[in-house]
């Protein structure tokens, strides 16, 4: 819910749950993969916890995608230390191998112990870098600690079994700011429409559930303030929209914001999840 903040340059990647491997690489080229919890903490908006680095042996923090992606921007928050160059690769498999290229003009990114509201003010834009399999950030000081990393971009292609949040009227993926409720007041509500597309080329998505997740929550919880509906009448915290055959698009769905009278003030973010129980 971004209010007067600039729109994000592209959709923010949910790399903590989309199959992306996030690794640290030490001076001896040993690769250590982050846990799911560590990836969630790195991808949230919290001011503390989940610090990655602060070791004289750690040289790089790398993100290895399960498929090619187009990178449009990133936000990096450092709790301490000095970062090095940002690099991308079209062919890495583990964050260390492959050919790497420095992102031109990307020597500066946010350095702060406070992410909220930096994570919307300090996003680093650049010309599209396409067909990327990996992104990594080099570390220039032993005391460097990453407090947060947000990556913005799109899947390079629609290959694979994927459910995509789709525009409610146009035949296209939702715009990057589609779910931004802007400035809101307490004791108010608003509704946004969307659809879901099965982007798989051959497989049917079965028993598709729609839900909401916030890595950095508010008080009262954001989860209690967002609900979903298939008819814009009956709303619940989760809904099931049944099956979608390959390439098909759901009927219009609704997400409703109901801001409570004691809702927490500030800038908050979350994500809508469409997940199939199985693929056949």
C-alpha positions as CSV (number, residue, x, y, z in Angstrom):
1,X,0.0,0.0,0.0
2,X,2.2,2.7,-1.4
3,X,0.4,6.0,-1.1
4,X,2.5,8.9,-2.4
5,X,5.6,6.7,-3.0
6,X,6.7,6.2,-6.6
7,X,5.4,3.0,-8.3
8,X,7.7,0.0,-8.3
9,X,9.5,-0.4,-11.6
10,X,8.3,-4.0,-12.1
11,X,6.8,-6.8,-10.1
12,X,8.9,-7.7,-7.0
13,X,10.2,-11.3,-7.1
14,X,9.1,-13.7,-4.4
15,X,12.5,-15.4,-4.5
16,X,12.0,-16.9,-1.1
17,X,9.2,-19.2,-2.5
18,X,9.6,-19.4,-6.3
19,X,12.4,-21.9,-6.5
20,X,15.3,-19.4,-6.5
21,X,18.5,-20.5,-4.7
22,X,20.2,-17.8,-2.7
23,X,23.8,-18.5,-1.7
24,X,26.8,-17.0,-0.1
25,X,30.3,-17.7,-1.6
26,X,33.4,-17.5,0.5
27,X,37.0,-16.7,-0.5
28,X,37.7,-20.4,-1.1
29,X,34.7,-20.6,-3.4
30,X,32.6,-22.7,-1.0
31,X,28.9,-22.2,-1.6
32,X,26.4,-22.1,1.2
33,X,22.7,-22.0,0.4
34,X,20.4,-19.8,2.6
35,X,17.4,-21.4,4.4
36,X,13.9,-20.5,3.5
37,X,13.7,-18.5,6.7
38,X,16.8,-16.6,5.8
39,X,15.5,-15.9,2.3
40,X,12.2,-14.6,3.8
41,X,14.0,-12.3,6.1
42,X,16.2,-11.0,3.3
43,X,13.2,-10.4,1.1
44,X,11.0,-8.7,3.8
45,X,10.7,-5.0,4.8
46,X,11.9,-5.4,8.4
47,X,14.5,-3.1,10.0
48,X,16.5,-5.9,11.6
49,X,17.1,-9.7,11.6
50,X,18.2,-12.0,8.9
51,X,21.5,-10.2,8.4
52,X,23.6,-12.0,5.7
53,X,27.4,-11.5,5.7
54,X,29.6,-10.0,8.4
55,X,32.4,-12.5,7.8
56,X,35.8,-12.0,6.4
57,X,35.3,-15.2,4.3
58,X,32.1,-14.2,2.6
59,X,32.8,-12.6,-0.8
60,X,29.5,-12.8,-2.7
61,X,25.7,-13.0,-2.3
62,X,24.1,-14.7,-5.3
63,X,20.6,-15.4,-6.6
64,X,20.2,-18.3,-9.0
65,X,16.8,-18.5,-10.8
66,X,15.1,-21.7,-11.8
67,X,14.4,-20.1,-15.3
68,X,15.5,-17.1,-17.3
69,X,14.3,-13.7,-16.1
70,X,14.4,-10.1,-17.1
71,X,15.8,-7.8,-14.3
72,X,14.6,-4.2,-14.2
73,X,15.7,-2.9,-10.8
74,X,16.8,-3.8,-7.3
75,X,16.9,-2.5,-3.8
76,X,19.8,-3.4,-1.5
77,X,19.9,-2.5,2.2
78,X,23.2,-2.8,4.0
79,X,23.3,-2.8,7.8
80,X,27.0,-2.3,7.7
81,X,30.1,-2.5,5.5
82,X,30.8,-1.8,1.9
83,X,29.2,-3.4,-1.1
84,X,30.9,-4.1,-4.4
85,X,29.7,-4.4,-8.0
86,X,26.4,-6.0,-9.0
87,X,26.7,-8.7,-11.7
88,X,24.4,-10.8,-13.8
89,X,24.8,-14.1,-15.6
90,X,22.9,-15.8,-18.4
91,X,24.3,-19.2,-17.7
92,X,25.2,-19.8,-14.1
93,X,23.9,-22.9,-12.3
94,X,25.2,-22.2,-8.8
95,X,26.1,-18.5,-8.4
96,X,29.8,-19.2,-8.9
97,X,30.1,-20.8,-12.4
98,X,29.2,-19.3,-15.7
99,X,29.9,-15.9,-17.3
100,X,29.3,-12.8,-15.3
101,X,28.9,-9.2,-16.4
102,X,28.9,-6.1,-14.3
103,X,25.7,-4.0,-14.4
104,X,26.8,-0.7,-15.9
105,X,26.2,2.3,-13.6
106,X,25.0,0.2,-10.7
107,X,27.8,0.9,-8.2
108,X,25.4,2.7,-5.8
109,X,22.5,1.2,-4.0
110,X,20.7,1.9,-0.7
111,X,22.8,1.6,2.4
112,X,20.8,2.0,5.6
113,X,19.8,0.2,8.8
114,X,16.2,1.3,8.3
115,X,14.3,-0.3,5.4
116,X,10.9,1.2,5.9
117,X,10.4,3.5,4.0
118,X,13.7,3.2,2.1
119,X,12.6,0.1,0.2
120,X,10.2,2.2,-1.9
121,X,12.3,5.4,-2.0
122,X,15.7,3.8,-2.9
123,X,15.0,1.3,-5.6
124,X,17.8,1.4,-8.3
125,X,16.4,1.4,-11.8
126,X,18.4,0.4,-14.9
127,X,17.8,-0.6,-18.5
128,X,16.4,-4.1,-18.8
129,X,18.9,-6.9,-18.4
130,X,17.3,-9.8,-20.2
131,X,17.5,-13.6,-20.2
132,X,19.2,-13.7,-16.8
133,X,19.8,-16.8,-14.8
134,X,21.6,-15.2,-11.8
135,X,22.3,-12.0,-10.0
136,X,25.0,-11.5,-7.4
137,X,26.4,-8.7,-5.3
138,X,30.1,-8.6,-4.4
139,X,31.2,-7.7,-1.0
140,X,34.1,-5.2,-0.6
141,X,34.5,-5.3,3.2
142,X,34.6,-8.0,5.8
143,X,32.0,-6.2,7.9
144,X,29.4,-6.1,5.1
145,X,25.9,-7.2,6.2
146,X,22.9,-7.4,3.9
147,X,19.8,-6.4,5.7
148,X,17.5,-6.8,2.7
149,X,17.6,-7.4,-1.0
150,X,14.5,-6.9,-3.3
151,X,14.7,-7.9,-7.0
152,X,12.3,-6.5,-9.6
153,X,11.5,-8.0,-13.0
154,X,9.6,-10.6,-14.9
155,X,9.9,-14.2,-16.1
156,X,11.6,-14.2,-19.4
157,X,9.0,-16.6,-20.8
158,X,5.8,-18.3,-19.9
159,X,7.4,-21.8,-20.0
160,X,6.8,-24.1,-17.1
161,X,3.8,-24.7,-14.8
162,X,2.9,-21.3,-13.5
163,X,-0.2,-19.4,-12.4
164,X,-0.1,-15.7,-13.3
165,X,-2.1,-12.9,-11.8
166,X,-3.9,-11.5,-14.8
167,X,-5.5,-8.1,-15.7
168,X,-9.3,-8.1,-15.1
169,X,-10.2,-6.9,-18.6
170,X,-7.1,-6.8,-20.8
171,X,-5.3,-9.9,-22.1
172,X,-2.1,-9.2,-20.2
173,X,-0.3,-9.7,-16.9
174,X,-1.3,-7.2,-14.3
175,X,0.5,-3.9,-14.2
176,X,3.2,-3.6,-11.7
177,X,1.2,-1.3,-9.4
178,X,-2.2,-3.0,-10.0
179,X,-2.6,-4.0,-6.3
180,X,-1.4,-0.7,-4.8
181,X,-4.2,0.7,-2.7
182,X,-2.5,4.1,-2.4
183,X,-3.1,6.3,0.6
184,X,-5.9,4.9,2.8
185,X,-7.6,6.0,5.9
186,X,-8.7,4.0,9.0
187,X,-12.2,2.6,9.0
188,X,-12.3,2.4,5.2
189,X,-12.4,-0.2,2.5
190,X,-11.8,-0.7,-1.2
191,X,-11.8,-3.5,-3.8
192,X,-9.5,-4.4,-6.7
193,X,-10.4,-6.9,-9.5
194,X,-8.0,-9.4,-11.0
195,X,-8.0,-12.8,-12.8
196,X,-5.7,-15.8,-12.7
197,X,-4.2,-17.4,-15.9
198,X,-2.7,-20.9,-16.2
199,X,0.4,-20.1,-18.2
200,X,1.3,-23.8,-18.6
201,X,1.4,-25.0,-22.2
202,X,-0.1,-28.4,-21.6
203,X,-1.0,-29.1,-18.0
204,X,-4.1,-28.4,-16.0
205,X,-3.9,-26.6,-12.7
206,X,-6.1,-28.3,-10.1
207,X,-7.9,-26.9,-7.0
208,X,-6.3,-23.4,-7.2
209,X,-6.3,-21.5,-3.9
210,X,-5.9,-17.8,-3.5
211,X,-4.4,-16.4,-0.3
212,X,-2.4,-13.4,1.1
213,X,1.0,-13.4,2.7
214,X,2.9,-10.6,4.4
215,X,6.6,-11.2,5.3
216,X,6.6,-8.0,7.5
217,X,3.3,-7.8,9.2
218,X,1.5,-4.9,10.9
219,X,-0.6,-4.8,14.1
220,X,-3.4,-5.7,13.7
221,X,-2.2,-8.2,11.2
222,X,-2.5,-7.3,7.5
223,X,-3.9,-10.8,6.9
224,X,-7.1,-9.9,8.7
225,X,-7.5,-6.8,6.6
226,X,-7.5,-8.4,3.2
227,X,-10.1,-10.9,1.9
228,X,-11.0,-12.5,-1.4
229,X,-14.2,-13.2,-3.3
230,X,-15.4,-14.8,-6.6
231,X,-18.7,-12.7,-6.7
232,X,-17.8,-9.4,-4.9
233,X,-20.4,-10.3,-2.3
234,X,-19.1,-13.1,0.0
235,X,-15.5,-12.5,1.1
236,X,-13.1,-14.8,3.0
237,X,-9.4,-14.9,3.9
238,X,-8.8,-17.6,1.3
239,X,-10.8,-18.9,-1.7
240,X,-10.6,-21.8,-4.1
241,X,-11.4,-21.2,-7.7
242,X,-11.3,-24.8,-8.9
243,X,-9.3,-25.9,-12.0
244,X,-7.8,-24.1,-15.0
245,X,-6.9,-25.9,-18.1
246,X,-3.6,-25.0,-19.9
247,X,-3.7,-21.4,-21.2
248,X,-7.1,-20.6,-19.7
249,X,-8.0,-17.6,-17.6
250,X,-10.3,-17.5,-14.6
251,X,-13.4,-15.4,-14.1
252,X,-12.9,-12.0,-12.4
253,X,-11.9,-12.2,-8.8
254,X,-11.9,-9.6,-6.0
255,X,-9.5,-8.6,-3.3
256,X,-11.0,-6.3,-0.6
257,X,-9.0,-4.1,1.8
258,X,-10.8,-3.4,5.1
259,X,-8.7,-1.1,7.1
260,X,-9.6,-1.3,10.8
261,X,-10.2,1.7,13.0
262,X,-7.0,0.9,14.9
263,X,-5.0,-0.1,11.8
264,X,-1.2,0.5,12.0
265,X,0.0,3.6,10.2
266,X,2.9,3.3,7.8
267,X,4.0,1.7,4.5
268,X,3.1,-2.0,4.3
269,X,3.5,-4.6,1.6
270,X,2.3,-8.1,1.0
271,X,1.6,-10.5,-1.9
272,X,-1.3,-12.4,-3.3
273,X,-0.6,-16.1,-3.9
274,X,-2.3,-18.3,-6.4
275,X,-1.3,-22.0,-5.9
276,X,-2.5,-25.2,-7.4
277,X,-2.8,-28.4,-5.4
278,X,-1.6,-30.4,-8.3
279,X,-0.9,-30.4,-12.1
280,X,-2.2,-33.0,-14.5
